[in-house]
Amino acid sequence: MNREEIRVVILALLKSIAPETSPQNLKPHASIRKTLDIDSFDFLQFIIALDKNFGIQTPEADYDQLQDMEGVLTYIERSLIGKHT
């Protein structure tokens, strides 16, 4: 799965959690929670959806790496690479 395919999945997950928002307009380093105005419960649901969709497990200690689109993309890429080594 390449970076753009990962991005498409992430945007779809964000849209399903916050349907009234426009995740495709997220800047790479803008806060997902602030930009989309999602609360901590919705953010947790997003992380759970990431784990389920990508077959990974994100420990709570890593949540701070998932604050913006660039961080999420990088984290997912690294996690997927780790699964295949």
Biopython code that builds the backbone (N, CA, C, O; Angstrom):
import numpy as np
from Bio.PDB.StructureBuilder import StructureBuilder

atoms = [
    (1, "MET", "N", (0.852, -1.173, 0.000)),
    (1, "MET", "CA", (0.000, 0.000, 0.000)),
    (1, "MET", "C", (0.900, 1.240, 0.000)),
    (1, "MET", "O", (1.781, 1.380, 0.849)),
    (2, "ASN", "N", (0.666, 2.132, -0.961)),
    (2, "ASN", "CA", (1.503, 3.333, -1.020)),
    (2, "ASN", "C", (0.910, 4.472, -0.191)),
    (2, "ASN", "O", (-0.199, 4.367, 0.333)),
    (3, "ARG", "N", (1.663, 5.547, -0.085)),
    (3, "ARG", "CA", (1.280, 6.679, 0.776)),
    (3, "ARG", "C", (-0.072, 7.270, 0.378)),
    (3, "ARG", "O", (-0.876, 7.599, 1.249)),
    (4, "GLU", "N", (-0.333, 7.409, -0.914)),
    (4, "GLU", "CA", (-1.598, 7.994, -1.361)),
    (4, "GLU", "C", (-2.776, 7.072, -1.036)),
    (4, "GLU", "O", (-3.847, 7.549, -0.663)),
    (5, "GLU", "N", (-2.589, 5.781, -1.172)),
    (5, "GLU", "CA", (-3.653, 4.825, -0.808)),
    (5, "GLU", "C", (-3.938, 4.897, 0.692)),
    (5, "GLU", "O", (-5.093, 4.852, 1.115)),
    (6, "ILE", "N", (-2.885, 5.007, 1.484)),
    (6, "ILE", "CA", (-3.050, 5.152, 2.937)),
    (6, "ILE", "C", (-3.817, 6.439, 3.238)),
    (6, "ILE", "O", (-4.729, 6.442, 4.065)),
    (7, "ARG", "N", (-3.452, 7.521, 2.575)),
    (7, "ARG", "CA", (-4.103, 8.812, 2.780)),
    (7, "ARG", "C", (-5.598, 8.735, 2.474)),
    (7, "ARG", "O", (-6.410, 9.281, 3.220)),
    (8, "VAL", "N", (-5.966, 8.067, 1.392)),
    (8, "VAL", "CA", (-7.371, 7.924, 1.010)),
    (8, "VAL", "C", (-8.151, 7.202, 2.107)),
    (8, "VAL", "O", (-9.264, 7.603, 2.446)),
    (9, "VAL", "N", (-7.570, 6.143, 2.659)),
    (9, "VAL", "CA", (-8.224, 5.401, 3.735)),
    (9, "VAL", "C", (-8.371, 6.289, 4.970)),
    (9, "VAL", "O", (-9.434, 6.315, 5.591)),
    (10, "ILE", "N", (-7.326, 7.007, 5.326)),
    (10, "ILE", "CA", (-7.373, 7.898, 6.493)),
    (10, "ILE", "C", (-8.476, 8.934, 6.328)),
    (10, "ILE", "O", (-9.254, 9.167, 7.253)),
    (11, "LEU", "N", (-8.546, 9.552, 5.162)),
    (11, "LEU", "CA", (-9.583, 10.560, 4.924)),
    (11, "LEU", "C", (-10.980, 9.961, 5.025)),
    (11, "LEU", "O", (-11.885, 10.585, 5.580)),
    (12, "ALA", "N", (-11.158, 8.767, 4.498)),
    (12, "ALA", "CA", (-12.466, 8.104, 4.586)),
    (12, "ALA", "C", (-12.829, 7.809, 6.035)),
    (12, "ALA", "O", (-13.983, 7.976, 6.431)),
    (13, "LEU", "N", (-11.859, 7.376, 6.826)),
    (13, "LEU", "CA", (-12.115, 7.103, 8.244)),
    (13, "LEU", "C", (-12.489, 8.380, 8.981)),
    (13, "LEU", "O", (-13.422, 8.385, 9.783)),
    (14, "LEU", "N", (-11.772, 9.452, 8.716)),
    (14, "LEU", "CA", (-12.090, 10.727, 9.359)),
    (14, "LEU", "C", (-13.483, 11.209, 8.958)),
    (14, "LEU", "O", (-14.226, 11.735, 9.788)),
    (15, "LYS", "N", (-13.829, 11.031, 7.698)),
    (15, "LYS", "CA", (-15.153, 11.446, 7.210)),
    (15, "LYS", "C", (-16.250, 10.627, 7.876)),
    (15, "LYS", "O", (-17.328, 11.150, 8.158)),
    (16, "SER", "N", (-15.988, 9.346, 8.129)),
    (16, "SER", "CA", (-17.004, 8.504, 8.773)),
    (16, "SER", "C", (-17.192, 8.896, 10.244)),
    (16, "SER", "O", (-18.285, 8.746, 10.791)),
    (17, "ILE", "N", (-16.149, 9.387, 10.871)),
    (17, "ILE", "CA", (-16.216, 9.789, 12.274)),
    (17, "ILE", "C", (-16.783, 11.201, 12.419)),
    (17, "ILE", "O", (-17.507, 11.496, 13.370)),
    (18, "ALA", "N", (-16.450, 12.055, 11.479)),
    (18, "ALA", "CA", (-16.919, 13.448, 11.513)),
    (18, "ALA", "C", (-17.519, 13.790, 10.144)),
    (18, "ALA", "O", (-16.906, 14.513, 9.359)),
    (19, "PRO", "N", (-18.719, 13.268, 9.861)),
    (19, "PRO", "CA", (-19.301, 13.402, 8.519)),
    (19, "PRO", "C", (-19.569, 14.838, 8.065)),
    (19, "PRO", "O", (-19.652, 15.099, 6.865)),
    (20, "GLU", "N", (-19.702, 15.755, 8.997)),
    (20, "GLU", "CA", (-19.993, 17.135, 8.638)),
    (20, "GLU", "C", (-18.739, 17.945, 8.313)),
    (20, "GLU", "O", (-18.824, 19.146, 8.058)),
    (21, "THR", "N", (-17.580, 17.294, 8.323)),
    (21, "THR", "CA", (-16.311, 17.989, 8.093)),
    (21, "THR", "C", (-15.758, 17.710, 6.696)),
    (21, "THR", "O", (-16.320, 16.923, 5.935)),
    (22, "SER", "N", (-14.662, 18.362, 6.382)),
    (22, "SER", "CA", (-13.975, 18.181, 5.096)),
    (22, "SER", "C", (-12.527, 17.780, 5.343)),
    (22, "SER", "O", (-11.628, 18.608, 5.199)),
    (23, "PRO", "N", (-12.285, 16.517, 5.714)),
    (23, "PRO", "CA", (-10.913, 16.094, 6.025)),
    (23, "PRO", "C", (-9.936, 16.265, 4.863)),
    (23, "PRO", "O", (-8.733, 16.406, 5.084)),
    (24, "GLN", "N", (-10.438, 16.254, 3.637)),
    (24, "GLN", "CA", (-9.550, 16.399, 2.477)),
    (24, "GLN", "C", (-8.860, 17.762, 2.470)),
    (24, "GLN", "O", (-7.870, 17.947, 1.761)),
    (25, "ASN", "N", (-9.365, 18.711, 3.243)),
    (25, "ASN", "CA", (-8.761, 20.040, 3.316)),
    (25, "ASN", "C", (-7.707, 20.163, 4.421)),
    (25, "ASN", "O", (-7.136, 21.236, 4.616)),
    (26, "LEU", "N", (-7.449, 19.077, 5.138)),
    (26, "LEU", "CA", (-6.451, 19.114, 6.215)),
    (26, "LEU", "C", (-5.063, 19.425, 5.661)),
    (26, "LEU", "O", (-4.619, 18.820, 4.685)),
    (27, "LYS", "N", (-4.401, 20.359, 6.288)),
    (27, "LYS", "CA", (-3.000, 20.643, 5.953)),
    (27, "LYS", "C", (-2.136, 19.562, 6.608)),
    (27, "LYS", "O", (-2.531, 19.013, 7.636)),
    (28, "PRO", "N", (-0.971, 19.242, 6.040)),
    (28, "PRO", "CA", (-0.141, 18.157, 6.563)),
    (28, "PRO", "C", (0.187, 18.250, 8.050)),
    (28, "PRO", "O", (0.244, 17.227, 8.731)),
    (29, "HIS", "N", (0.404, 19.465, 8.566)),
    (29, "HIS", "CA", (0.817, 19.605, 9.962)),
    (29, "HIS", "C", (-0.232, 20.288, 10.840)),
    (29, "HIS", "O", (0.071, 20.714, 11.954)),
    (30, "ALA", "N", (-1.462, 20.392, 10.341)),
    (30, "ALA", "CA", (-2.548, 20.984, 11.132)),
    (30, "ALA", "C", (-3.122, 19.916, 12.070)),
    (30, "ALA", "O", (-3.230, 18.745, 11.706)),
    (31, "SER", "N", (-3.477, 20.333, 13.252)),
    (31, "SER", "CA", (-4.070, 19.425, 14.225)),
    (31, "SER", "C", (-5.385, 18.855, 13.692)),
    (31, "SER", "O", (-6.297, 19.597, 13.328)),
    (32, "ILE", "N", (-5.463, 17.539, 13.654)),
    (32, "ILE", "CA", (-6.691, 16.881, 13.186)),
    (32, "ILE", "C", (-7.855, 17.241, 14.108)),
    (32, "ILE", "O", (-8.928, 17.625, 13.642)),
    (33, "ARG", "N", (-7.637, 17.114, 15.413)),
    (33, "ARG", "CA", (-8.719, 17.375, 16.365)),
    (33, "ARG", "C", (-9.210, 18.811, 16.289)),
    (33, "ARG", "O", (-10.418, 19.049, 16.266)),
    (34, "LYS", "N", (-8.303, 19.762, 16.250)),
    (34, "LYS", "CA", (-8.713, 21.171, 16.217)),
    (34, "LYS", "C", (-9.354, 21.534, 14.880)),
    (34, "LYS", "O", (-10.393, 22.194, 14.847)),
    (35, "THR", "N", (-8.745, 21.111, 13.791)),
    (35, "THR", "CA", (-9.245, 21.469, 12.467)),
    (35, "THR", "C", (-10.629, 20.887, 12.209)),
    (35, "THR", "O", (-11.503, 21.565, 11.669)),
    (36, "LEU", "N", (-10.827, 19.626, 12.597)),
    (36, "LEU", "CA", (-12.116, 18.976, 12.360)),
    (36, "LEU", "C", (-13.068, 19.119, 13.534)),
    (36, "LEU", "O", (-14.216, 18.679, 13.469)),
    (37, "ASP", "N", (-12.591, 19.735, 14.606)),
    (37, "ASP", "CA", (-13.391, 19.955, 15.815)),
    (37, "ASP", "C", (-13.981, 18.633, 16.329)),
    (37, "ASP", "O", (-15.187, 18.509, 16.542)),
    (38, "ILE", "N", (-13.087, 17.650, 16.520)),
    (38, "ILE", "CA", (-13.529, 16.370, 17.073)),
    (38, "ILE", "C", (-13.021, 16.242, 18.506)),
    (38, "ILE", "O", (-11.942, 16.723, 18.850)),
    (39, "ASP", "N", (-13.826, 15.585, 19.323)),
    (39, "ASP", "CA", (-13.467, 15.438, 20.732)),
    (39, "ASP", "C", (-12.577, 14.211, 20.935)),
    (39, "ASP", "O", (-12.274, 13.482, 19.991)),
    (40, "SER", "N", (-12.172, 14.002, 22.173)),
    (40, "SER", "CA", (-11.239, 12.912, 22.465)),
    (40, "SER", "C", (-11.868, 11.549, 22.198)),
    (40, "SER", "O", (-11.162, 10.625, 21.795)),
    (41, "PHE", "N", (-13.171, 11.397, 22.411)),
    (41, "PHE", "CA", (-13.836, 10.126, 22.119)),
    (41, "PHE", "C", (-13.793, 9.840, 20.620)),
    (41, "PHE", "O", (-13.476, 8.722, 20.215)),
    (42, "ASP", "N", (-14.108, 10.836, 19.794)),
    (42, "ASP", "CA", (-14.048, 10.648, 18.339)),
    (42, "ASP", "C", (-12.622, 10.361, 17.880)),
    (42, "ASP", "O", (-12.404, 9.554, 16.976)),
    (43, "PHE", "N", (-11.654, 11.024, 18.504)),
    (43, "PHE", "CA", (-10.260, 10.774, 18.146)),
    (43, "PHE", "C", (-9.871, 9.331, 18.479)),
    (43, "PHE", "O", (-9.164, 8.681, 17.709)),
    (44, "LEU", "N", (-10.331, 8.841, 19.613)),
    (44, "LEU", "CA", (-10.072, 7.447, 19.985)),
    (44, "LEU", "C", (-10.734, 6.501, 18.986)),
    (44, "LEU", "O", (-10.147, 5.487, 18.609)),
    (45, "GLN", "N", (-11.944, 6.825, 18.560)),
    (45, "GLN", "CA", (-12.628, 6.006, 17.554)),
    (45, "GLN", "C", (-11.842, 5.996, 16.239)),
    (45, "GLN", "O", (-11.792, 4.980, 15.546)),
    (46, "PHE", "N", (-11.241, 7.115, 15.911)),
    (46, "PHE", "CA", (-10.398, 7.205, 14.721)),
    (46, "PHE", "C", (-9.195, 6.274, 14.838)),
    (46, "PHE", "O", (-8.873, 5.560, 13.889)),
    (47, "ILE", "N", (-8.534, 6.275, 15.980)),
    (47, "ILE", "CA", (-7.376, 5.404, 16.191)),
    (47, "ILE", "C", (-7.788, 3.937, 16.127)),
    (47, "ILE", "O", (-7.085, 3.120, 15.532)),
    (48, "ILE", "N", (-8.912, 3.600, 16.732)),
    (48, "ILE", "CA", (-9.417, 2.221, 16.678)),
    (48, "ILE", "C", (-9.699, 1.826, 15.228)),
    (48, "ILE", "O", (-9.386, 0.710, 14.814)),
    (49, "ALA", "N", (-10.288, 2.740, 14.463)),
    (49, "ALA", "CA", (-10.572, 2.469, 13.054)),
    (49, "ALA", "C", (-9.281, 2.294, 12.252)),
    (49, "ALA", "O", (-9.206, 1.437, 11.371)),
    (50, "LEU", "N", (-8.269, 3.106, 12.557)),
    (50, "LEU", "CA", (-6.963, 2.939, 11.894)),
    (50, "LEU", "C", (-6.413, 1.543, 12.161)),
    (50, "LEU", "O", (-5.983, 0.844, 11.243)),
    (51, "ASP", "N", (-6.434, 1.148, 13.430)),
    (51, "ASP", "CA", (-5.910, -0.166, 13.810)),
    (51, "ASP", "C", (-6.638, -1.274, 13.066)),
    (51, "ASP", "O", (-6.016, -2.189, 12.527)),
    (52, "LYS", "N", (-7.953, -1.181, 13.043)),
    (52, "LYS", "CA", (-8.764, -2.224, 12.393)),
    (52, "LYS", "C", (-8.501, -2.261, 10.885)),
    (52, "LYS", "O", (-8.303, -3.334, 10.315)),
    (53, "ASN", "N", (-8.497, -1.106, 10.248)),
    (53, "ASN", "CA", (-8.340, -1.053, 8.802)),
    (53, "ASN", "C", (-6.949, -1.437, 8.322)),
    (53, "ASN", "O", (-6.800, -2.024, 7.250)),
    (54, "PHE", "N", (-5.936, -1.109, 9.106)),
    (54, "PHE", "CA", (-4.564, -1.386, 8.678)),
    (54, "PHE", "C", (-3.963, -2.618, 9.357)),
    (54, "PHE", "O", (-2.823, -2.989, 9.079)),
    (55, "GLY", "N", (-4.734, -3.250, 10.249)),
    (55, "GLY", "CA", (-4.247, -4.453, 10.917)),
    (55, "GLY", "C", (-3.066, -4.197, 11.833)),
    (55, "GLY", "O", (-2.145, -5.010, 11.919)),
    (56, "ILE", "N", (-3.097, -3.061, 12.517)),
    (56, "ILE", "CA", (-2.011, -2.704, 13.429)),
    (56, "ILE", "C", (-2.575, -2.526, 14.833)),
    (56, "ILE", "O", (-3.787, -2.592, 15.036)),
    (57, "GLN", "N", (-1.694, -2.299, 15.795)),
    (57, "GLN", "CA", (-2.109, -1.955, 17.147)),
    (57, "GLN", "C", (-1.315, -0.746, 17.587)),
    (57, "GLN", "O", (-0.085, -0.771, 17.637)),
    (58, "THR", "N", (-2.037, 0.312, 17.904)),
    (58, "THR", "CA", (-1.395, 1.558, 18.304)),
    (58, "THR", "C", (-1.460, 1.687, 19.821)),
    (58, "THR", "O", (-2.543, 1.872, 20.375)),
    (59, "PRO", "N", (-0.329, 1.593, 20.496)),
    (59, "PRO", "CA", (-0.344, 1.779, 21.950)),
    (59, "PRO", "C", (-0.642, 3.231, 22.311)),
    (59, "PRO", "O", (-0.319, 4.148, 21.556)),
    (60, "GLU", "N", (-1.249, 3.422, 23.449)),
    (60, "GLU", "CA", (-1.610, 4.769, 23.889)),
    (60, "GLU", "C", (-0.402, 5.701, 23.916)),
    (60, "GLU", "O", (-0.538, 6.901, 23.673)),
    (61, "ALA", "N", (0.753, 5.168, 24.203)),
    (61, "ALA", "CA", (1.978, 5.976, 24.247)),
    (61, "ALA", "C", (2.301, 6.608, 22.891)),
    (61, "ALA", "O", (3.041, 7.589, 22.828)),
    (62, "ASP", "N", (1.752, 6.053, 21.807)),
    (62, "ASP", "CA", (2.032, 6.564, 20.461)),
    (62, "ASP", "C", (0.982, 7.554, 19.955)),
    (62, "ASP", "O", (1.145, 8.107, 18.867)),
    (63, "TYR", "N", (-0.076, 7.789, 20.705)),
    (63, "TYR", "CA", (-1.160, 8.659, 20.247)),
    (63, "TYR", "C", (-0.670, 10.052, 19.869)),
    (63, "TYR", "O", (-1.213, 10.674, 18.956)),
    (64, "ASP", "N", (0.351, 10.545, 20.562)),
    (64, "ASP", "CA", (0.840, 11.889, 20.264)),
    (64, "ASP", "C", (1.467, 11.987, 18.870)),
    (64, "ASP", "O", (1.627, 13.087, 18.341)),
    (65, "GLN", "N", (1.820, 10.854, 18.279)),
    (65, "GLN", "CA", (2.375, 10.845, 16.926)),
    (65, "GLN", "C", (1.293, 10.970, 15.859)),
    (65, "GLN", "O", (1.591, 11.131, 14.676)),
    (66, "LEU", "N", (0.029, 10.893, 16.289)),
    (66, "LEU", "CA", (-1.099, 10.876, 15.357)),
    (66, "LEU", "C", (-1.907, 12.172, 15.398)),
    (66, "LEU", "O", (-3.113, 12.162, 15.149)),
    (67, "GLN", "N", (-1.261, 13.259, 15.702)),
    (67, "GLN", "CA", (-1.980, 14.522, 15.883)),
    (67, "GLN", "C", (-2.274, 15.267, 14.573)),
    (67, "GLN", "O", (-3.193, 16.084, 14.517)),
    (68, "ASP", "N", (-1.497, 14.986, 13.525)),
    (68, "ASP", "CA", (-1.727, 15.642, 12.240)),
    (68, "ASP", "C", (-1.608, 14.623, 11.112)),
    (68, "ASP", "O", (-1.153, 13.500, 11.328)),
    (69, "MET", "N", (-2.014, 15.013, 9.923)),
    (69, "MET", "CA", (-2.059, 14.079, 8.788)),
    (69, "MET", "C", (-0.672, 13.511, 8.486)),
    (69, "MET", "O", (-0.537, 12.315, 8.227)),
    (70, "GLU", "N", (0.344, 14.347, 8.517)),
    (70, "GLU", "CA", (1.705, 13.866, 8.243)),
    (70, "GLU", "C", (2.124, 12.818, 9.268)),
    (70, "GLU", "O", (2.714, 11.797, 8.916)),
    (71, "GLY", "N", (1.819, 13.074, 10.522)),
    (71, "GLY", "CA", (2.149, 12.119, 11.574)),
    (71, "GLY", "C", (1.422, 10.793, 11.405)),
    (71, "GLY", "O", (2.010, 9.727, 11.586)),
    (72, "VAL", "N", (0.139, 10.861, 11.056)),
    (72, "VAL", "CA", (-0.642, 9.637, 10.856)),
    (72, "VAL", "C", (-0.089, 8.850, 9.675)),
    (72, "VAL", "O", (0.102, 7.638, 9.769)),
    (73, "LEU", "N", (0.165, 9.529, 8.578)),
    (73, "LEU", "CA", (0.710, 8.847, 7.394)),
    (73, "LEU", "C", (2.037, 8.158, 7.708)),
    (73, "LEU", "O", (2.235, 6.991, 7.369)),
    (74, "THR", "N", (2.928, 8.879, 8.349)),
    (74, "THR", "CA", (4.240, 8.326, 8.690)),
    (74, "THR", "C", (4.098, 7.142, 9.638)),
    (74, "THR", "O", (4.757, 6.117, 9.461)),
    (75, "TYR", "N", (3.237, 7.282, 10.643)),
    (75, "TYR", "CA", (3.043, 6.214, 11.620)),
    (75, "TYR", "C", (2.498, 4.961, 10.942)),
    (75, "TYR", "O", (2.984, 3.859, 11.200)),
    (76, "ILE", "N", (1.506, 5.115, 10.089)),
    (76, "ILE", "CA", (0.913, 3.964, 9.399)),
    (76, "ILE", "C", (1.947, 3.313, 8.482)),
    (76, "ILE", "O", (2.078, 2.089, 8.462)),
    (77, "GLU", "N", (2.672, 4.118, 7.736)),
    (77, "GLU", "CA", (3.712, 3.566, 6.851)),
    (77, "GLU", "C", (4.712, 2.726, 7.658)),
    (77, "GLU", "O", (5.009, 1.589, 7.291)),
    (78, "ARG", "N", (5.215, 3.275, 8.726)),
    (78, "ARG", "CA", (6.193, 2.549, 9.565)),
    (78, "ARG", "C", (5.589, 1.286, 10.151)),
    (78, "ARG", "O", (6.244, 0.245, 10.208)),
    (79, "SER", "N", (4.343, 1.376, 10.584)),
    (79, "SER", "CA", (3.676, 0.209, 11.175)),
    (79, "SER", "C", (3.484, -0.901, 10.146)),
    (79, "SER", "O", (3.661, -2.079, 10.454)),
    (80, "LEU", "N", (3.123, -0.518, 8.927)),
    (80, "LEU", "CA", (2.932, -1.514, 7.879)),
    (80, "LEU", "C", (4.254, -2.155, 7.462)),
    (80, "LEU", "O", (4.307, -3.352, 7.182)),
    (81, "ILE", "N", (5.317, -1.354, 7.422)),
    (81, "ILE", "CA", (6.641, -1.896, 7.115)),
    (81, "ILE", "C", (7.049, -2.877, 8.200)),
    (81, "ILE", "O", (7.575, -3.951, 7.907)),
    (82, "GLY", "N", (6.805, -2.509, 9.457)),
    (82, "GLY", "CA", (7.131, -3.379, 10.580)),
    (82, "GLY", "C", (6.409, -4.705, 10.551)),
    (82, "GLY", "O", (6.941, -5.717, 11.007)),
    (83, "LYS", "N", (5.194, -4.709, 10.013)),
    (83, "LYS", "CA", (4.411, -5.950, 9.903)),
    (83, "LYS", "C", (5.025, -6.921, 8.918)),
    (83, "LYS", "O", (4.855, -8.134, 9.035)),
    (84, "HIS", "N", (5.744, -6.378, 7.942)),
    (84, "HIS", "CA", (6.265, -7.223, 6.850)),
    (84, "HIS", "C", (7.743, -7.584, 7.021)),
    (84, "HIS", "O", (8.353, -8.147, 6.112)),
    (85, "THR", "N", (8.313, -7.264, 8.177)),
    (85, "THR", "CA", (9.725, -7.615, 8.372)),
    (85, "THR", "C", (9.859, -8.745, 9.354)),
    (85, "THR", "O", (10.973, -9.180, 9.647)),
]
sb = StructureBuilder()
sb.init_structure("model")
sb.init_model(0)
sb.init_chain("A")
sb.init_seg("    ")
for serial, (resi, resn, name, xyz) in enumerate(atoms, 1):
    if name == "N":
        sb.init_residue(resn, " ", resi, " ")
    sb.init_atom(name, np.array(xyz, "f"), 0.0, 1.0, " ", f" {name:<3s}", serial, name[0])
structure = sb.get_structure()
